[in-house]
Amino acid sequence: MCGIVAFVDNEDPKLKDSLIRKMKNRIIHRGPDSEGQYVDENVALGFRRLSFIDVKSGNQPIFNEDNSMAIEFNGEIYNFKELREELIDLGHTFKTHADTEVILHGYEQWGDDVLKRLRGMFAFIIWDFKNKDMFGARDHFGIKPLYYGKMNGTFFVGSEIKAFLDHPNFNKELNKNALKPYMTFQYSATQETFFKDIYKLPEGHYFHYKDGQFDMKEYWDADFDPQDEGFDKAVDNIEDIVSDSVKAHSFADKGIKVGSFLSAGVDSSYVTAMMRPDNTFSIGFDSTYDETKQARELAAKLDLKNTDAKLTNEEAFHTFPLIQYYLDEPDSNPSVIPLYFLTRLAKENGYKAMLSGEGADELFAGYIDYGFNSNSMLIRWFTDKLRELPQEKRYKIAKWLDGKHFHGQLHMFRALAPVRESKFIGQAYIFSPDEAADILQEKYNCGPTIDDIIDPILKNVEDKDIDEVAKKQYLDIHKFMPGDICLKADKMSMANSLELRVPLLDREVMRVAGHTPTKYLFNRHGTKWAFRMAANRHLPEEWATRPKMGFPVPVRAWLREKKYYEEVRDLFEQDFVKEFFDQDKILKLLDDNFNGKIDGRRKIWTIYTFLVWYKQYFIDDFIPEEVKKLDEVVE
């Protein structure tokens, strides 16, 4: 796992050399083990390495046999050994045993189609010296980040936006169109980031940059195509592919410690049970918000070691600004806090890589927001029967249900109605557009609408005759997962120089998930049911069937505790806040919540998150001490 940064322009190589050193210093947290760089009159390549495979000789950039191409790579390719053997048979000569070099020779052999052969998480760039062409790609699900943009004649690309900040041609300007969508989605929901003219390469896409022109294409997409198979066979398939994927994701060179995270939920527990690592790690708050007891209990039942820690409110709350710095863009999902400390705990105990359970909810239909809204088994059973009707009849019943008021109406309506009519946009809906407009200053009441954001995704499955739950999964796979789940997993782990591997987010796991009938996953028994039954073969039953909790974070308690309320209020009262918000209205929202008149915690936390992030990047120009020391050496 590493950090990459590069730029293309015609500046003097001596200047490039100095700039790329400062730029890669900004992301030293992604790769403290070693570094590398290359510059010439056309390109500058910078690299920071966190080493796992071929530790001695895998430094980057890596060049091909005739030095006509060079690659910088962030991630892990889990089928690299098979590909390496195939490429050797085709006549390619390898200088290293690293998975990075497989991509490079694969590109020589198959061109852009190399991406169809890779199994793993990745973001990489390849520079073709002869054609002066940059080829870059991001993995199928967006597990690893890759940003790009062009300013003042310089094309930038890298793992983190902060790596661009020290280049003189980079204009640090807030993207006004990003704020209003963020207020609804809780994360940066547009293709353009919060930094104007800097974009995220979408999941499953690649690009070429040549002669000043940027060309982007999709190479892979999730496919929901349920097969006619029995329930037991579906469970067998899930069990087999999870076992295979966990095994593939557990690989590292001898001496490098790989463990797993463990919570009270089924996802990380299932991964842990299949991996059986030397150590598992858990985190909780020193309050009622604590899952470490259940994690210790499961570890004991599995005869595994568990290391846990309790966070104090003081430590968690006051580390939040640093967390927002590492995220690059504001993300008000409270779980970023415990995830940051959990990865730090593993790192402090000598671990370099951890397996985690991200992806199960999106691939195997684990969210109650997909339409699990009744505790009545009769209503659930009846709804399951209705979902077996042809699509046209389902839609007619949903139309009749819309606006009715009786117990079970919501459960049935969300199961039968088209995704658009059910108002589903993903796993977060903080402010409605009207609510956001009411507190935003006019010049920030702009940007793409909800329909603008989700329509390009929904159009791919909207007319497909599959269950509406699968269409919601598809939307989450393309919005919430890369925009929130994968982003925070990457940024929080790499902030602590730790690699986070997600075996449930794998193209082969997706193939099985896409073939599994929705009726086996989302039904009267619960969410991701077939997945739970596969897990049930390896876990105590109370873990396999336990409802999803997520990372519980005491935001509600913080905002009603005087000292934290006053800190948030102090920020809300600062002059720069008037640039974005109606200050009186957000202060009233904060006060009403503190006094118990409303529960406005998620709205307040979303505003607070943005202001904390903005202050870090645009007012304080925050730079970590380790980066300052490195910059002093460069200067």
Salt bridges, closest charged atoms under 4 A:
ASP9 OD1 - LYS16 NZ 3.11
ASP9 OD2 - HIS167 NE2 3.89
ASP17 OD2 - ARG21 NE 3.34
ASP33 OD2 - LYS352 NZ 2.67
GLU35 OE1 - LYS24 NZ 2.88
GLU35 OE1 - ARG48 NH1 3.69
GLU65 OE2 - HIS92 ND1 3.80
GLU65 OE1 - HIS105 ND1 3.53
ASP66 OD2 - LYS130 NZ 3.97
GLU76 OE2 - ARG501 NH2 3.56
GLU86 OE2 - ARG117 NH1 3.10
GLU101 OE2 - HIS105 NE2 2.96
GLU108 OE1 - HIS92 ND1 3.70
GLU108 OE1 - HIS105 ND1 2.80
ASP112 OD1 - HIS208 NE2 2.98
ASP113 OD1 - LYS116 NZ 3.56
ASP133 OD2 - HIS208 ND1 2.98
GLU160 OE2 - HIS29 NE2 3.17
GLU160 OE2 - ARG30 NH1 2.77
GLU160 OE1 - LYS162 NZ 2.58
ASP166 OD2 - ARG26 NE 3.19
GLU203 OE2 - HIS478 ND1 2.76
ASP221 OD1 - HIS478 NE2 2.70
ASP223 OD1 - LYS464 NZ 2.92
ASP236 OD1 - ARG537 NH1 2.86
GLU239 OE1 - ARG537 NH1 2.66
GLU239 OE2 - HIS538 NE2 2.63
ASP244 OD2 - ARG119 NH2 2.91
ASP267 OD1 - LYS528 NZ 2.68
ASP290 OD2 - LYS310 NZ 3.30
GLU297 OE2 - LYS301 NZ 3.75
ASP308 OD2 - ARG296 NH1 2.83
GLU314 OE2 - HIS318 ND1 3.21
GLU314 OE1 - LYS563 NZ 3.04
GLU315 OE2 - ARG344 NH2 2.87
ASP328 OD1 - LYS162 NZ 2.78
ASP328 OD2 - LYS491 NZ 3.33
GLU348 OE2 - ARG344 NE 3.62
ASP361 OD1 - LYS528 NZ 2.60
ASP361 OD2 - LYS548 NZ 2.72
ASP384 OD1 - ARG387 NH1 3.46
ASP384 OD2 - ARG524 NH1 3.62
GLU392 OE2 - LYS396 NZ 3.87
GLU435 OE1 - LYS603 NZ 3.79
ASP438 OD1 - LYS585 NZ 2.86
ASP451 OD1 - ARG420 NH1 3.95
ASP455 OD1 - ARG420 NH1 2.35
GLU462 OE2 - ARG420 NE 2.87
ASP467 OD2 - ARG387 NH2 3.07
GLU468 OE2 - LYS471 NZ 3.16
ASP490 OD2 - ARG30 NH1 2.94
ASP490 OD1 - LYS144 NZ 2.28
GLU499 OE2 - ARG501 NE 2.34
ASP506 OD1 - ARG119 NE 2.81
GLU508 OE2 - ARG507 NE 3.40
GLU508 OE1 - ARG511 NE 2.92
GLU542 OE2 - LYS301 NZ 2.90
GLU566 OE2 - LYS562 NZ 2.28
GLU567 OE2 - HIS318 NE2 2.83
GLU573 OE2 - ARG569 NH1 2.40
ASP575 OD1 - LYS578 NZ 3.89
GLU579 OE2 - LYS443 NZ 3.04
ASP591 OD2 - ARG569 NH2 2.80
ASP592 OD2 - LYS588 NZ 2.67
ASP599 OD2 - ARG601 NH2 3.00
ASP620 OD2 - LYS615 NZ 2.98
ASP621 OD1 - LYS172 NZ 2.47
GLU625 OE2 - LYS628 NZ 3.42
ASP631 OD2 - LYS22 NZ 3.66
GLU635 OE2 - LYS22 NZ 3.39
